């Protein structure tokens, strides 16, 4: 398998942006994790994504990184896992870079995500 899997990040649903800021401020103050904000979330140390509002999954989500999302999806489908094609995102080159599975695990949605290239 040239698309090996690894945990990329964990996303935790918060009720609002204020709570997301409170949690990430704590993670920064206590652990020194650097913060990076997007329109929908704040990342702490890139592995913890605190959502500014409830997202997919009852509790949140986790992202499984892979070098090739489309190939990984086909492999997992052969194992009986189904995906929500409406959740897929693509880069400018038309390569699939994100897709969510249909089923939650223990209250968490999960998705495949293209891993960043390492030099």
N, CA, C and O atoms as a GROMACS GRO file, in nm:
protein
  476
    1UNK      N    1   0.085  -0.119   0.000
    1UNK     CA    2   0.000   0.000   0.000
    1UNK      C    3   0.088   0.124   0.000
    1UNK      O    4   0.164   0.147   0.095
    2UNK      N    5   0.080   0.202  -0.103
    2UNK     CA    6   0.160   0.324  -0.109
    2UNK      C    7   0.087   0.443  -0.049
    2UNK      O    8   0.133   0.556  -0.062
    3UNK      N    9  -0.024   0.420   0.016
    3UNK     CA   10  -0.104   0.528   0.074
    3UNK      C   11  -0.118   0.510   0.224
    3UNK      O   12  -0.220   0.549   0.281
    4UNK      N   13  -0.020   0.453   0.290
    4UNK     CA   14  -0.023   0.422   0.433
    4UNK      C   15  -0.100   0.524   0.515
    4UNK      O   16  -0.100   0.644   0.484
    5UNK      N   17  -0.164   0.476   0.620
    5UNK     CA   18  -0.250   0.560   0.703
    5UNK      C   19  -0.179   0.607   0.829
    5UNK      O   20  -0.097   0.535   0.886
    6UNK      N   21  -0.212   0.728   0.872
    6UNK     CA   22  -0.165   0.778   1.002
    6UNK      C   23  -0.265   0.880   1.054
    6UNK      O   24  -0.331   0.949   0.976
    7UNK      N   25  -0.276   0.889   1.185
    7UNK     CA   26  -0.365   0.988   1.244
    7UNK      C   27  -0.310   1.127   1.213
    7UNK      O   28  -0.195   1.156   1.244
    8UNK      N   29  -0.391   1.212   1.154
    8UNK     CA   30  -0.348   1.346   1.116
    8UNK      C   31  -0.387   1.449   1.222
    8UNK      O   32  -0.304   1.528   1.267
    9UNK      N   33  -0.515   1.447   1.262
    9UNK     CA   34  -0.560   1.537   1.368
    9UNK      C   35  -0.692   1.488   1.427
    9UNK      O   36  -0.761   1.403   1.369
   10UNK      N   37  -0.724   1.542   1.542
   10UNK     CA   38  -0.852   1.516   1.607
   10UNK      C   39  -0.927   1.649   1.613
   10UNK      O   40  -0.871   1.750   1.654
   11UNK      N   41  -1.053   1.647   1.572
   11UNK     CA   42  -1.137   1.766   1.576
   11UNK      C   43  -1.240   1.752   1.688
   11UNK      O   44  -1.308   1.651   1.697
   12UNK      N   45  -1.250   1.853   1.771
   12UNK     CA   46  -1.342   1.852   1.884
   12UNK      C   47  -1.447   1.960   1.861
   12UNK      O   48  -1.413   2.077   1.840
   13UNK      N   49  -1.573   1.921   1.867
   13UNK     CA   50  -1.682   2.017   1.847
   13UNK      C   51  -1.699   2.104   1.971
   13UNK      O   52  -1.709   2.053   2.082
   14UNK      N   53  -1.701   2.233   1.952
   14UNK     CA   54  -1.739   2.328   2.057
   14UNK      C   55  -1.868   2.395   2.014
   14UNK      O   56  -1.903   2.394   1.896
   15UNK      N   57  -1.939   2.452   2.110
   15UNK     CA   58  -2.070   2.510   2.081
   15UNK      C   59  -2.060   2.644   2.009
   15UNK      O   60  -2.153   2.682   1.937
   16UNK      N   61  -1.947   2.716   2.028
   16UNK     CA   62  -1.934   2.846   1.964
   16UNK      C   63  -1.787   2.889   1.961
   16UNK      O   64  -1.700   2.822   2.018
   17UNK      N   65  -1.761   2.999   1.894
   17UNK     CA   66  -1.625   3.048   1.876
   17UNK      C   67  -1.560   3.087   2.010
   17UNK      O   68  -1.441   3.066   2.030
   18UNK      N   69  -1.638   3.143   2.099
   18UNK     CA   70  -1.585   3.183   2.230
   18UNK      C   71  -1.529   3.061   2.306
   18UNK      O   72  -1.420   3.068   2.363
   19UNK      N   73  -1.603   2.952   2.305
   19UNK     CA   74  -1.556   2.830   2.371
   19UNK      C   75  -1.433   2.773   2.301
   19UNK      O   76  -1.341   2.724   2.367
   20UNK      N   77  -1.430   2.779   2.169
   20UNK     CA   78  -1.313   2.732   2.095
   20UNK      C   79  -1.190   2.813   2.132
   20UNK      O   80  -1.081   2.757   2.149
   21UNK      N   81  -1.206   2.944   2.147
   21UNK     CA   82  -1.094   3.030   2.187
   21UNK      C   83  -1.049   2.999   2.330
   21UNK      O   84  -0.930   2.999   2.359
   22UNK      N   85  -1.145   2.972   2.418
   22UNK     CA   86  -1.111   2.939   2.557
   22UNK      C   87  -1.027   2.810   2.564
   22UNK      O   88  -0.925   2.806   2.633
   23UNK      N   89  -1.070   2.708   2.492
   23UNK     CA   90  -0.999   2.580   2.492
   23UNK      C   91  -0.860   2.593   2.431
   23UNK      O   92  -0.762   2.543   2.487
   24UNK      N   93  -0.850   2.660   2.318
   24UNK     CA   94  -0.719   2.672   2.254
   24UNK      C   95  -0.626   2.764   2.333
   24UNK      O   96  -0.505   2.743   2.332
   25UNK      N   97  -0.680   2.864   2.400
   25UNK     CA   98  -0.596   2.948   2.487
   25UNK      C   99  -0.537   2.863   2.599
   25UNK      O  100  -0.420   2.879   2.635
   26UNK      N  101  -0.617   2.773   2.655
   26UNK     CA  102  -0.567   2.681   2.759
   26UNK      C  103  -0.456   2.593   2.702
   26UNK      O  104  -0.351   2.580   2.764
   27UNK      N  105  -0.478   2.533   2.587
   27UNK     CA  106  -0.377   2.445   2.527
   27UNK      C  107  -0.247   2.519   2.498
   27UNK      O  108  -0.138   2.464   2.514
   28UNK      N  109  -0.260   2.644   2.457
   28UNK     CA  110  -0.141   2.726   2.431
   28UNK      C  111  -0.070   2.762   2.561
   28UNK      O  112   0.052   2.750   2.571
   29UNK      N  113  -0.146   2.806   2.662
   29UNK     CA  114  -0.087   2.850   2.788
   29UNK      C  115  -0.020   2.734   2.863
   29UNK      O  116   0.090   2.749   2.916
   30UNK      N  117  -0.086   2.620   2.868
   30UNK     CA  118  -0.035   2.508   2.947
   30UNK      C  119   0.074   2.430   2.875
   30UNK      O  120   0.175   2.394   2.935
   31UNK      N  121   0.053   2.403   2.745
   31UNK     CA  122   0.147   2.319   2.672
   31UNK      C  123   0.235   2.394   2.573
   31UNK      O  124   0.330   2.338   2.519
   32UNK      N  125   0.204   2.521   2.551
   32UNK     CA  126   0.282   2.599   2.455
   32UNK      C  127   0.252   2.565   2.310
   32UNK      O  128   0.329   2.600   2.220
   33UNK      N  129   0.139   2.496   2.286
   33UNK     CA  130   0.106   2.459   2.149
   33UNK      C  131   0.082   2.584   2.065
   33UNK      O  132   0.008   2.674   2.106
   34UNK      N  133   0.145   2.591   1.948
   34UNK     CA  134   0.117   2.704   1.858
   34UNK      C  135  -0.025   2.692   1.803
   34UNK      O  136  -0.077   2.582   1.784
   35UNK      N  137  -0.086   2.807   1.778
   35UNK     CA  138  -0.224   2.810   1.731
   35UNK      C  139  -0.228   2.859   1.586
   35UNK      O  140  -0.150   2.944   1.545
   36UNK      N  141  -0.323   2.801   1.510
   36UNK     CA  142  -0.348   2.843   1.373
   36UNK      C  143  -0.498   2.846   1.352
   36UNK      O  144  -0.566   2.746   1.374
   37UNK      N  145  -0.549   2.961   1.311
   37UNK     CA  146  -0.694   2.977   1.297
   37UNK      C  147  -0.737   2.968   1.151
   37UNK      O  148  -0.671   3.019   1.061
   38UNK      N  149  -0.851   2.901   1.130
   38UNK     CA  150  -0.917   2.899   1.001
   38UNK      C  151  -1.056   2.960   1.020
   38UNK      O  152  -1.091   3.002   1.130
   39UNK      N  153  -1.134   2.965   0.916
   39UNK     CA  154  -1.268   3.023   0.928
   39UNK      C  155  -1.359   2.939   1.018
   39UNK      O  156  -1.451   2.994   1.079
   40UNK      N  157  -1.336   2.809   1.026
   40UNK     CA  158  -1.427   2.724   1.103
   40UNK      C  159  -1.367   2.663   1.229
   40UNK      O  160  -1.439   2.602   1.308
   41UNK      N  161  -1.235   2.680   1.251
   41UNK     CA  162  -1.171   2.613   1.364
   41UNK      C  163  -1.042   2.682   1.404
   41UNK      O  164  -0.991   2.769   1.334
   42UNK      N  165  -0.990   2.640   1.519
   42UNK     CA  166  -0.857   2.682   1.563
   42UNK      C  167  -0.778   2.555   1.591
   42UNK      O  168  -0.821   2.470   1.669
   43UNK      N  169  -0.663   2.543   1.526
   43UNK     CA  170  -0.575   2.428   1.547
   43UNK      C  171  -0.476   2.460   1.657
   43UNK      O  172  -0.422   2.570   1.664
   44UNK      N  173  -0.452   2.362   1.743
   44UNK     CA  174  -0.347   2.371   1.845
   44UNK      C  175  -0.244   2.264   1.811
   44UNK      O  176  -0.275   2.144   1.812
   45UNK      N  177  -0.122   2.308   1.781
   45UNK     CA  178  -0.014   2.216   1.748
   45UNK      C  179  -0.046   2.129   1.625
   45UNK      O  180   0.013   2.023   1.608
   46UNK      N  181  -0.137   2.173   1.541
   46UNK     CA  182  -0.181   2.107   1.417
   46UNK      C  183  -0.252   1.974   1.439
   46UNK      O  184  -0.322   1.928   1.348
   47UNK      N  185  -0.238   1.909   1.553
   47UNK     CA  186  -0.302   1.780   1.574
   47UNK      C  187  -0.436   1.790   1.646
   47UNK      O  188  -0.512   1.693   1.649
   48UNK      N  189  -0.467   1.905   1.704
   48UNK     CA  190  -0.594   1.924   1.775
   48UNK      C  191  -0.668   2.039   1.708
   48UNK      O  192  -0.621   2.153   1.706
   49UNK      N  193  -0.783   2.008   1.653
   49UNK     CA  194  -0.865   2.108   1.584
   49UNK      C  195  -0.989   2.132   1.670
   49UNK      O  196  -1.072   2.043   1.687
   50UNK      N  197  -1.002   2.253   1.722
   50UNK     CA  198  -1.118   2.288   1.802
   50UNK      C  199  -1.215   2.364   1.711
   50UNK      O  200  -1.184   2.474   1.663
   51UNK      N  201  -1.331   2.304   1.688
   51UNK     CA  202  -1.428   2.362   1.596
   51UNK      C  203  -1.499   2.480   1.662
   51UNK      O  204  -1.530   2.475   1.782
   52UNK      N  205  -1.525   2.585   1.586
   52UNK     CA  206  -1.592   2.705   1.636
   52UNK      C  207  -1.743   2.685   1.649
   52UNK      O  208  -1.812   2.767   1.710
   53UNK      N  209  -1.794   2.579   1.592
   53UNK     CA  210  -1.935   2.542   1.606
   53UNK      C  211  -1.941   2.391   1.581
   53UNK      O  212  -1.849   2.334   1.524
   54UNK      N  213  -2.049   2.327   1.624
   54UNK     CA  214  -2.057   2.182   1.604
   54UNK      C  215  -2.044   2.145   1.457
   54UNK      O  216  -2.116   2.198   1.372
   55UNK      N  217  -1.953   2.055   1.429
   55UNK     CA  218  -1.932   2.006   1.293
   55UNK      C  219  -1.982   1.863   1.282
   55UNK      O  220  -2.069   1.821   1.358
   56UNK      N  221  -1.927   1.789   1.190
   56UNK     CA  222  -1.965   1.649   1.173
   56UNK      C  223  -1.929   1.569   1.298
   56UNK      O  224  -1.832   1.600   1.368
   57UNK      N  225  -2.008   1.468   1.323
   57UNK     CA  226  -1.985   1.382   1.438
   57UNK      C  227  -2.048   1.440   1.563
   57UNK      O  228  -2.044   1.561   1.585
   58UNK      N  229  -2.106   1.354   1.645
   58UNK     CA  230  -2.170   1.400   1.769
   58UNK      C  231  -2.069   1.472   1.858
   58UNK      O  232  -2.101   1.575   1.917
   59UNK      N  233  -1.949   1.418   1.869
   59UNK     CA  234  -1.845   1.476   1.954
   59UNK      C  235  -1.740   1.553   1.874
   59UNK      O  236  -1.673   1.642   1.928
   60UNK      N  237  -1.725   1.519   1.750
   60UNK     CA  238  -1.623   1.580   1.665
   60UNK      C  239  -1.583   1.482   1.556
   60UNK      O  240  -1.664   1.403   1.509
   61UNK      N  241  -1.457   1.488   1.517
   61UNK     CA  242  -1.409   1.402   1.409
   61UNK      C  243  -1.261   1.373   1.427
   61UNK      O  244  -1.193   1.438   1.506
   62UNK      N  245  -1.213   1.276   1.354
   62UNK     CA  246  -1.069   1.257   1.343
   62UNK      C  247  -1.034   1.237   1.197
   62UNK      O  248  -1.111   1.183   1.118
   63UNK      N  249  -0.914   1.283   1.163
   63UNK     CA  250  -0.866   1.277   1.025
   63UNK      C  251  -0.756   1.174   1.014
   63UNK      O  252  -0.662   1.172   1.093
   64UNK      N  253  -0.768   1.088   0.914
   64UNK     CA  254  -0.668   0.987   0.886
   64UNK      C  255  -0.592   1.031   0.761
   64UNK      O  256  -0.650   1.040   0.652
   65UNK      N  257  -0.463   1.059   0.778
   65UNK     CA  258  -0.382   1.105   0.667
   65UNK      C  259  -0.338   0.990   0.579
   65UNK      O  260  -0.313   0.879   0.626
   66UNK      N  261  -0.328   1.019   0.451
   66UNK     CA  262  -0.284   0.922   0.352
   66UNK      C  263  -0.221   0.996   0.235
   66UNK      O  264  -0.252   1.113   0.211
   67UNK      N  265  -0.134   0.930   0.162
   67UNK     CA  266  -0.068   0.996   0.048
   67UNK      C  267  -0.160   1.005  -0.073
   67UNK      O  268  -0.140   1.092  -0.159
   68UNK      N  269  -0.260   0.918  -0.082
   68UNK     CA  270  -0.350   0.916  -0.198
   68UNK      C  271  -0.491   0.884  -0.149
   68UNK      O  272  -0.525   0.768  -0.125
   69UNK      N  273  -0.572   0.987  -0.134
   69UNK     CA  274  -0.707   0.970  -0.079
   69UNK      C  275  -0.792   0.879  -0.167
   69UNK      O  276  -0.862   0.792  -0.114
   70UNK      N  277  -0.788   0.896  -0.298
   70UNK     CA  278  -0.871   0.815  -0.387
   70UNK      C  279  -0.836   0.667  -0.378
   70UNK      O  280  -0.925   0.583  -0.370
   71UNK      N  281  -0.708   0.634  -0.379
   71UNK     CA  282  -0.666   0.493  -0.366
   71UNK      C  283  -0.701   0.437  -0.229
   71UNK      O  284  -0.747   0.324  -0.218
   72UNK      N  285  -0.680   0.516  -0.126
   72UNK     CA  286  -0.714   0.471   0.010
   72UNK      C  287  -0.864   0.447   0.021
   72UNK      O  288  -0.906   0.350   0.084
   73UNK      N  289  -0.944   0.533  -0.039
   73UNK     CA  290  -1.089   0.516  -0.037
   73UNK      C  291  -1.127   0.385  -0.104
   73UNK      O  292  -1.208   0.309  -0.050
   74UNK      N  293  -1.071   0.357  -0.218
   74UNK     CA  294  -1.102   0.231  -0.288
   74UNK      C  295  -1.065   0.110  -0.203
   74UNK      O  296  -1.141   0.014  -0.195
   75UNK      N  297  -0.949   0.115  -0.140
   75UNK     CA  298  -0.907   0.006  -0.053
   75UNK      C  299  -1.007  -0.013   0.061
   75UNK      O  300  -1.049  -0.125   0.088
   76UNK      N  301  -1.044   0.095   0.128
   76UNK     CA  302  -1.135   0.085   0.241
   76UNK      C  303  -1.275   0.041   0.197
   76UNK      O  304  -1.343  -0.031   0.269
   77UNK      N  305  -1.318   0.085   0.080
   77UNK     CA  306  -1.446   0.038   0.026
   77UNK      C  307  -1.443  -0.112   0.004
   77UNK      O  308  -1.544  -0.180   0.023
   78UNK      N  309  -1.329  -0.165  -0.036
   78UNK     CA  310  -1.317  -0.311  -0.054
   78UNK      C  311  -1.327  -0.383   0.081
   78UNK      O  312  -1.350  -0.504   0.085
   79UNK      N  313  -1.309  -0.310   0.190
   79UNK     CA  314  -1.322  -0.364   0.325
   79UNK      C  315  -1.462  -0.342   0.382
   79UNK      O  316  -1.488  -0.374   0.498
   80UNK      N  317  -1.553  -0.286   0.301
   80UNK     CA  318  -1.691  -0.267   0.342
   80UNK      C  319  -1.724  -0.130   0.398
   80UNK      O  320  -1.835  -0.109   0.447
   81UNK      N  321  -1.632  -0.036   0.393
   81UNK     CA  322  -1.656   0.099   0.445
   81UNK      C  323  -1.715   0.184   0.334
   81UNK      O  324  -1.668   0.180   0.220
   82UNK      N  325  -1.818   0.262   0.367
   82UNK     CA  326  -1.878   0.350   0.266
   82UNK      C  327  -1.847   0.496   0.298
   82UNK      O  328  -1.827   0.533   0.414
   83UNK      N  329  -1.842   0.576   0.194
   83UNK     CA  330  -1.805   0.717   0.206
   83UNK      C  331  -1.915   0.806   0.151
   83UNK      O  332  -1.994   0.765   0.067
   84UNK      N  333  -1.918   0.929   0.201
   84UNK     CA  334  -2.015   1.030   0.158
   84UNK      C  335  -1.949   1.115   0.050
   84UNK      O  336  -1.874   1.208   0.080
   85UNK      N  337  -1.978   1.084  -0.075
   85UNK     CA  338  -1.916   1.156  -0.187
   85UNK      C  339  -1.946   1.305  -0.183
   85UNK      O  340  -1.867   1.385  -0.234
   86UNK      N  341  -2.059   1.344  -0.124
   86UNK     CA  342  -2.090   1.487  -0.118
   86UNK      C  343  -1.995   1.562  -0.024
   86UNK      O  344  -1.991   1.685  -0.027
   87UNK      N  345  -1.920   1.490   0.057
   87UNK     CA  346  -1.825   1.553   0.150
   87UNK      C  347  -1.686   1.570   0.090
   87UNK      O  348  -1.598   1.629   0.152
   88UNK      N  349  -1.666   1.518  -0.030
   88UNK     CA  350  -1.532   1.520  -0.091
   88UNK      C  351  -1.489   1.662  -0.127
   88UNK      O  352  -1.570   1.745  -0.170
   89UNK      N  353  -1.360   1.688  -0.107
   89UNK     CA  354  -1.297   1.814  -0.151
   89UNK      C  355  -1.182   1.779  -0.243
   89UNK      O  356  -1.121   1.673  -0.231
   90UNK      N  357  -1.154   1.870  -0.336
   90UNK     CA  358  -1.051   1.848  -0.436
   90UNK      C  359  -0.957   1.967  -0.441
   90UNK      O  360  -0.998   2.080  -0.414
   91UNK      N  361  -0.832   1.943  -0.476
   91UNK     CA  362  -0.738   2.053  -0.494
   91UNK      C  363  -0.753   2.109  -0.636
   91UNK      O  364  -0.835   2.061  -0.714
   92UNK      N  365  -0.674   2.210  -0.667
   92UNK     CA  366  -0.684   2.275  -0.799
   92UNK      C  367  -0.654   2.181  -0.914
   92UNK      O  368  -0.699   2.203  -1.026
   93UNK      N  369  -0.576   2.076  -0.888
   93UNK     CA  370  -0.541   1.979  -0.992
   93UNK      C  371  -0.649   1.871  -1.009
   93UNK      O  372  -0.634   1.782  -1.092
   94UNK      N  373  -0.758   1.879  -0.930
   94UNK     CA  374  -0.865   1.782  -0.940
   94UNK      C  375  -0.842   1.655  -0.858
   94UNK      O  376  -0.918   1.558  -0.871
   95UNK      N  377  -0.741   1.655  -0.774
   95UNK     CA  378  -0.710   1.539  -0.690
   95UNK      C  379  -0.796   1.544  -0.564
   95UNK      O  380  -0.806   1.647  -0.498
   96UNK      N  381  -0.857   1.430  -0.531
   96UNK     CA  382  -0.939   1.423  -0.409
   96UNK      C  383  -0.847   1.436  -0.288
   96UNK      O  384  -0.748   1.364  -0.277
   97UNK      N  385  -0.880   1.530  -0.196
   97UNK     CA  386  -0.793   1.554  -0.081
   97UNK      C  387  -0.863   1.530   0.053
   97UNK      O  388  -0.796   1.522   0.156
   98UNK      N  389  -0.996   1.520   0.053
   98UNK     CA  390  -1.073   1.493   0.175
   98UNK      C  391  -1.199   1.418   0.137
   98UNK      O  392  -1.261   1.446   0.034
   99UNK      N  393  -1.237   1.320   0.221
   99UNK     CA  394  -1.368   1.257   0.208
   99UNK      C  395  -1.404   1.193   0.342
   99UNK      O  396  -1.320   1.128   0.406
  100UNK      N  397  -1.529   1.211   0.384
  100UNK     CA  398  -1.579   1.156   0.510
  100UNK      C  399  -1.641   1.019   0.489
  100UNK      O  400  -1.707   0.993   0.388
  101UNK      N  401  -1.619   0.931   0.586
  101UNK     CA  402  -1.689   0.803   0.592
  101UNK      C  403  -1.834   0.830   0.633
  101UNK      O  404  -1.863   0.932   0.696
  102UNK      N  405  -1.923   0.741   0.597
  102UNK     CA  406  -2.064   0.758   0.633
  102UNK      C  407  -2.090   0.728   0.781
  102UNK      O  408  -2.176   0.792   0.842
  103UNK      N  409  -2.019   0.634   0.838
  103UNK     CA  410  -2.045   0.590   0.976
  103UNK      C  411  -1.953   0.660   1.076
  103UNK      O  412  -1.835   0.682   1.048
  104UNK      N  413  -2.008   0.694   1.192
  104UNK     CA  414  -1.929   0.748   1.302
  104UNK      C  415  -1.869   0.633   1.382
  104UNK      O  416  -1.918   0.520   1.379
  105UNK      N  417  -1.763   0.662   1.454
  105UNK     CA  418  -1.702   0.569   1.549
  105UNK      C  419  -1.704   0.633   1.686
  105UNK      O  420  -1.639   0.735   1.708
  106UNK      N  421  -1.778   0.574   1.779
  106UNK     CA  422  -1.786   0.623   1.917
  106UNK      C  423  -1.818   0.772   1.925
  106UNK      O  424  -1.762   0.844   2.007
  107UNK      N  425  -1.908   0.818   1.839
  107UNK     CA  426  -1.949   0.957   1.841
  107UNK      C  427  -1.863   1.050   1.759
  107UNK      O  428  -1.886   1.171   1.756
  108UNK      N  429  -1.762   0.994   1.690
  108UNK     CA  430  -1.674   1.076   1.608
  108UNK      C  431  -1.691   1.040   1.461
  108UNK      O  432  -1.684   0.923   1.422
  109UNK      N  433  -1.713   1.144   1.380
  109UNK     CA  434  -1.705   1.126   1.235
  109UNK      C  435  -1.557   1.107   1.203
  109UNK      O  436  -1.471   1.138   1.286
  110UNK      N  437  -1.528   1.057   1.085
  110UNK     CA  438  -1.386   1.048   1.046
  110UNK      C  439  -1.374   1.065   0.896
  110UNK      O  440  -1.465   1.033   0.819
  111UNK      N  441  -1.259   1.117   0.858
  111UNK     CA  442  -1.235   1.139   0.717
  111UNK      C  443  -1.092   1.108   0.678
  111UNK      O  444  -1.001   1.110   0.760
  112UNK      N  445  -1.076   1.080   0.552
  112UNK     CA  446  -0.943   1.068   0.493
  112UNK      C  447  -0.900   1.208   0.452
  112UNK      O  448  -0.982   1.290   0.411
  113UNK      N  449  -0.772   1.234   0.462
  113UNK     CA  450  -0.717   1.363   0.420
  113UNK      C  451  -0.580   1.340   0.358
  113UNK      O  452  -0.503   1.256   0.406
  114UNK      N  453  -0.551   1.413   0.255
  114UNK     CA  454  -0.418   1.400   0.193
  114UNK      C  455  -0.314   1.455   0.289
  114UNK      O  456  -0.323   1.568   0.336
  115UNK      N  457  -0.213   1.372   0.317
  115UNK     CA  458  -0.102   1.414   0.402
  115UNK      C  459  -0.015   1.514   0.329
  115UNK      O  460   0.004   1.503   0.208
  116UNK      N  461   0.037   1.610   0.400
  116UNK     CA  462   0.133   1.703   0.336
  116UNK      C  463   0.256   1.626   0.288
  116UNK      O  464   0.301   1.531   0.352
  117UNK      N  465   0.307   1.667   0.176
  117UNK     CA  466   0.430   1.606   0.121
  117UNK      C  467   0.547   1.639   0.213
  117UNK      O  468   0.558   1.751   0.262
  118UNK      N  469   0.633   1.542   0.237
  118UNK     CA  470   0.753   1.568   0.316
  118UNK      C  471   0.871   1.580   0.221
  118UNK      O  472   0.883   1.503   0.125
  119UNK      N  473   0.957   1.677   0.247
  119UNK     CA  474   1.070   1.698   0.154
  119UNK      C  475   1.168   1.585   0.155
  119UNK      O  476   1.267   1.589   0.082
   0.00000   0.00000   0.00000
